[in-house]
Amino acid sequence: MKFYLLVFASFLLAACGGSGSSGSSGANLVNPAQFSGQHCPSTASANAEAFCLMFQDYLWYREMPERVNLNQFNSADQLVRAVRASHDRFSYVLSAEEYEARFIDARFFGYGMSFQIVDNESALLIRFVYSDGSAAENGLQRGDRITEIEGKTVAQWYADIEAGRATNDDMFGANDDGVMRHFAWIKPDGNALQADFIKREVTTNTVLHRSVLEKEGKRIGYLVFNSFIELSETELEQAFSYFKQQNIDELVLDVRYNGGGLIRVASQLASHIAWPTLQNKTFVTFSHNDKNPQNNRTWQFSLGQRGQSFLNLSRVLVLTTPGSCSSSELVINSLTPFIEVVQIGEATCGKPVGQQPEYFDRRQQVMFAVNFQTVNALGFGDYFDGLMPHCPVRETIPGDWGLETEALLQEALYYLSNESCSSASQQYFAPLLLQSPEQVRLTAPKQNLAQPFWRQWNEQ
């Protein structure tokens, strides 16, 4: 089965390892012409095979360098990042183990929490927790602030790390099964808690929250969706079955941290929202490079193999941040020709392109080179600067999911009540009119892009 993915890749992602070119067979100095019309040699070094795959399938292969010294790079990932186009933030290489763990098996190793560093590096503000992890089992929730680890303040930990007296592994523990750390945290209401968290393999739920809010006679579904992977197919079906039973009138779809994933799951999500209006309609069209026109194709909306529940809505409100990327953007762009889509929050990351993962290096590594661009039914797909919100708002984290005082959800509820953006959003929007989309993106809160592509901030 072919997997088509739209995933956000940090351009600071560390090399994944694997075999390099030193001491291996194949030419060390290569140019694209050597691979014209040929299949990539699986017996060559990993670097040579990676370069060949890029030249054959890469969307912007014409912008690759004319000549490359394979010995210059310690890994295939380092090579790909060096030869990709200057505007490409997304092409990279993963080990087969990392790819299969995250996209196929939905596995993550750690305590099962995601956070951002706040309060002058004195606290870790929890963004979300996976329901299967030790953190959730001990009662940690979105909006909590971790202040101490192993009896040492977070501020002191980061001071020691910056001074070279400690490492991240000292603070959180090595990624080994059974590693334990004692955490102390403060709830939004001021209540202080502490517990021992234990690292282990965690199944990563992609539906982080679902609930129904009642406002002015309307039943409003609220869905927080975090990743488009195989596990999502079942979780989405369960979520929409719940919303259908609750007979909701409106849907707020929250993809603020969703960096993308499988395109067929994106189609499933969009179809659940507005079926049967979308039946037999174009979801997305792929355009490959001029070497691979046979791979160009158009996908129709589909509920998927498990698709039984759908809402037949004429409108959806979508909550976004710069962490909303790829398949998240595809859902917005593909629905826009057919139903009303109201985007609330911040500009998305800007990735109207995707990758078809390809194993190489004797199936030890997986190539994620951009090899197609996507457009919707109207032929639109030029949003490299991100999709701009109708109602601009910066997110807040006052507590757990579903709090109506959270800025993005609050704005969505205001819009549903008034059919317009709030005055606060309009005031926020005024200075943005003087900025380009790129400037707007650059003024967004900084994200930790040193983590793998599925982690926009920090995860442990």
N, C-alpha and C positions, 0 to 999 in steps of 0.2 A: 504494500500500500504506500502510495506517495503522500508525504506530508508537506503541505504548503503552510509556511509560517510567516507571520508578521510579528517580529519581536524586536524590542528595543535593546540595543547593544551598547554598553558603555565603551567609549573609545579609550578609556584608561584601564580596561580589563587586563589583568595580568596574563602573561602567556600561559597556555594550558599544558605545556610540556609536550611529551611525545618525542619521536625521533627527529633529529635535525639532519643537516646535510653533511656534517663533518664525518669523514671516513666512510661514507656510503657511496653506492654506485650512482652513475648519472653525471652529466656535465655540471660543473659548478658555475659556469658563465652561460646564461641562457637568454634567448630573446623570443618574443611571441611567435615569430615566423616558424620556429622549429616545430610548433605544435599545430600549425594550420592544417585542418582537415584530418587530424589524427585523433585516435582515442588516447586518453592519458595513460601512460605506462604505469601499471601497478607495481612493477618491479623496481621502479626508480626510487630515489630518496623521497621522504615525506615532503620536503620542500619543493622538489621538482614536480611531484604529482600535484601539490597544492597550486603551484604557479600555473601548471597546465590547465587544471580545472577552472581557475580564474579566467584564463584567456579564452577558454571555450564557452563558458556559461555566464560570466560576469556582465551585468547590464551595461556597465560603462567600460568595457574592455579596451576601447580605443584610448582611454585616458591612463592606461597602465604604462609604466616606463618601458622604453624600448629594449633595455638590457638590464639583467639582474644577476648579481653574484650571489649564488645560493649559500655560500659559506659565510656570508655576512650576517645571517640570521640564525638564532639559537633554536627557533621553533617555527613550525608552519604558521602558527597564529601571528608571530612577530612578522613573518614574511607578508602575510595577507594584509596586515595593518599598514605595512610600508608601501605596498604596491597599489592599494585601492585608491580611487579617485580622491582628490583633496576635499570634496564636499561630502564624501561618504563617511558617516559616523557609525555604520551599522554592520559592516562585513567583518567576520572574525572566524575563529576555529575553536571548537570545544572538544574535549576528550569524549569518546563514545560513552564512557561511564557517566560523565556529567549530563550529557544530553538525555540518555535513557532514564536516569534517575529523576530528572526534573519534568521532562515532557511525556514520558511514557508511564513511569511508575509513580509519579507525583510524590517523590521522597525528598525530604530535607533533613539535614542533620543539625541538631542544636537543641535549644530550649523551646523553640517555637514562638519567637516574638520578633517584632520589627519596631525599631525606634529611631528617633532623631535626637541629636544632642542639643540641649537648650540651656538657658539660664547661665550663660558664660561658662559652658562646659561643666556645670555643677549638677546636672540631672539628665536622665534619659527619658524623654517623653515617649510613651508607648503609642505607636500608630495602629497596630493590630496584633493579635495573637492567633496562632493556629489552634484549633480546638483540640488537636491530638497531643499537644506538647506539654511538657512539665510546667511551663509558665502558666498556661490556662488551668491546669489541674490545681495549682496553688492560688488561683484567684486573681492573677494579673489581668488587667483589662485595658482597653484603649483609653487614653487620658490619664493613666497613672504615671507617676514620676519616680523612677528608680534613683535613689540618692546615695546608697551605699552598696558595695559588693565586698564580701569577706571582711566586713567591719571597717572598711576604708572608704572614705567619701569618693564619689565620682569625680569631684573636682581634683582631689589628690591623685587619683589614678591618672587622669589626663595630664596633670602637671608632671608626673613621673614618666609617662609615655613620651611626652614632648621633650623631656630632659634626657631621655635615653636610659632611664633607670628601670623601666618596666616595658612590657610589650602588651599588645592586645590579647595574646594568649594568656599572659599572667592575669589579666583582668577577668577575662571570661572563661578561661580554661581551654585546653587544647580540644580539638574536635575528635575526641575519643569517647567511645560508649562508656557511660557511667561517671564521667567527670561531673563533679558537684561544685556549685558555688552558692554561697549564702547571700541572698538579696534582701535589701530593705527598700520599701517604696511607700509613697504617700498617695492616697486616693484624692480625687478632686474635692471631696468634702473635708479633707484634712486628716482623715483617719490613717494611722501609720500601721503598716503590716510588714512582716518578714517571713521568709521561708527558704528552704534549700531547693534549688532547681537542679535537675539532673539532665545532662545531655544524652540524647538518644536519637534514633531515626524517627522522623515525624512525617506522617501523611499530611500533605498540605491541602486543606480544604480551600476551594476557590470561591465558594459563596461564603463571604465573611459574615453576612447578616441579611436577614429578611424580616420584614414586619409590615403591618398595615396601620396607617394613621387615619383618623377620622377628622375631617375639617369641613365645616359648613355643609354638612350633608354628603360629602364626597368620601369615598373610601380610597385611600392613596397607598399603593404598594411601594415599598422602599427596598431596593435590592442593591447590596454592595458586592460587586463581582471583581475578583482580583487576578484572574489569569485564564487564558484560553488553552487548556490542556485536555487530554483524553478524559480525565476524571470529571471535567466540567460538564460533559454530556449528561451524565446521570444527575449531577447536582442541579443543573439548570432545569431539567425536567421536573425534579422534585420541587424546586422553587416556584416554577410557573403552575404546577399542579396546586400548590398551596394558594397562590394568588387567585387562581380560577375558582377554587372552593370559597375563597373569601369575597368573590364577586367585586373585585376592585374596579374603580372608575378611571383612575390615572396611575401612571407608573413613573417613579423617579429611579433612574438607573445610575448608580454611583460607580464610576470606573477611575476614580482619582489616582489610584496607585497601580492600575492595570497596564503592564508593559507589553501585552500582546500574547501571541501564540498561534494556535491552529486556526486557519481560515474557515474550515468547515464548522468549527464551534462558533465562530463569529456569525456565520450564516444562520446557525441554529438559534442563537440568541436573538438576532434581529427578527427571524421568522416567528419565534414565540411571541414577540411583541405585537405583530400586526397581521398575522395570518387570519383569514385567507386573502386579504387584500394583496399580499405579496406573492401569491401563488402564480407560477409561470412568469414571474418578473425577473429581470436581471439584477443579481446581487453585486457582481464584480466582473470586470474583464481584465485579464492579464495580458501584458505586452512584454515579450522577451526581446533580447537583442536580435540583430539581423542574421545571426548564425542559427537561431533556433525558432524560426517562425512557426514551425510545426507544434511548438508548445504553447502558442497563444490560444487562449480559450476563454469562454464566458461561462460563469457559474450562475445558476438561478438560485433564488432563495430556497432553503430546504429546512424542514423541521428536524431532519436527521432520523436515524434508525429508531431512536427512543422517543421521538417527538409525538406526544399525544395531547399535550396541554398548550393552548394558545389563547391570547387575550383579545385579538381583533381590535386593538386600540388605534385611534386616529392621531394620537400624539404621545410623545415620550419626552421627559425631561432628563437630560444627561449631565451629571456632575463631573467636571474634569479639572486636571492640573497638568503641569508639564510632565508628570509621571504617567499620564494617559497616552498610550502610544500604539501605533501599528494596528492590530486587530480592533482595539478600542476605537481608534479613529475610523477604521473601515466600517464599523457598525453605524457610526454617525453619518458618514458620507454616503453609504449605500441606502440608508433609510430616507435620507433627505428628499429624493425625487418622489417619494410615495406617501409619506406622512409628515406631520409637523414635528420637527426635532428642535427643542429648545435647549441650548447648551449654556450651562451655568458654571462659573468658576474662573479658571484661567485657560490660556492658550495651551493646546496639546503639544506633544513633542515634535510633530512634523515628520511623519514617516509613511508616505504613500507608496512604498516599495516593499518587496518581500523576498524571502529566500525559500528554496527547496533544499532542505538539508541533504547532504551527500556524504556517505561514508568514504574514507580513503585511508591510506597508510595501513593496509590490511585490516580495515574496519576498526582501527584503534582510535581514529579521530573523525570528526564530522565537520564538513565545510559549511559555513553559513555566509556565502557570498551573495550579495544582492543580485538577483537574476531576473526580476520582473517588476514592472510598475503596475499599479492598480488604478482603475477608473470606475466610476459608478455608471448607472444607466444613462446619465446625461453626458457621459464622456469626461467628467471632471475628476481630476486626481492631482491637481497642482497645489498641494498644501505643505510644501517643505518647511514653511515657516510656522506650521501648526494651524489647527482650526480654532478660530477666534470665538470666544463666548458671546452670546447675546446679552447676558447679564454678568459682567465681570465681578468676581468676589474672590478674596483670598481665604483659604480654608482656616478653620480654627479646630482645636481638639479639646473641647471643654469636658469631655467624658466619653462614655462608651457610644457605640453606634446607635443612631436613632434619636439622639437628643435634638429637639427642635430648636435649641439655641445654637447649634453648630452652624457656622456662617453659610455654607453651601446649601445645606438642607433647608435652612431658614429662608434663604432666597428662593428656593424652589417652591416652598409652600406659599410664600408671598405671591409669586407669579401665578400659581394656581388659583389664588383667591382674587387677584386683581388684574390678571391678563397683561401684566406689565412688570418691568423690573422695578425694584425698590428705589427710593431716592438715594439710599446709601450706595447702591450699585451704580446709579447714574453719576453720582459724584466721583466715584472711583473711576468711572469710564472716561470722564472729561479729560484728564491729563493724558490718557492713553491715545486720544485722538491725535496728539501731537507727536506720537512715537510710531516708528515702523513696527510691524509684527515681530521682527527680530529683536528690536530693543525691548519690546514687551516681554519676550521670552527671557532675555538676559537679566531683567529686573526681578524675575521670579526667585523665590527662596532657593539657595544653593542646595543641590542634591549630592549625595555621596556616590559619584560615578566610578569609584574604584572597586565597587562590588560587581559580581557577575550580572549579566543582563537582566535576570529576573528580579534583582534587588535594586530598587531605585534609591533606597536609603541604606540603613544597616539592618541586618538580620542576625539573630543568634539563636 
